[in-house]
Every structure is written in C-alpha cells, then in structure tokens.
Amino acid sequence: MTDTDRRIGAAGDDQRLIERIEKSVTETEKELQESKDSLFEHKKELELLNAALATK
C-alpha cells in the first residue's frame, strides 16, 4: 500500500467520522428541541394552575 493509498483511506475514514458526528449533533439538537418544547408546555400548564389557584 502506498502513502497515497493510505492518505486516501485516512481521508475516507475522516469523512465517515465527520458524517457520524454531524448525524449525532443533528439528533441531539432534535432531542434538545423536543425537551425544550415539552418543558414549555409544562410551564404553560403550571401557569394555568397557578392562575386557577389564585382565583380561589
């Protein structure tokens, strides 16, 4: 195997690593957004409960 072959192989390995990292980041961002949305919904529910309690 020549140096050029090794470099090409290493570049392919690097590209696959970059693609896996990008996929992981995208999935993590999606999960974080879903968590944020869920927390926002819970916050709205708490605000409604607090408002209902305040009127009693």
Phi, psi and omega in degrees: 000131182273167176302321179297316178299318180295319180295318178297316178297317180295321179296321177295319177297317179298318180296318179295321178297315179300316180296320178294320179295315179300318179296317180297317179297316180299315179295319179295318178299319179297315179297319179296320179295319178297319178295317179299316179298318180296315178298321178297319178296318178296322178297317179298318179298317178297319178298320178294318178297317179297320178295320179294320178293326181292334182275352181272000000 
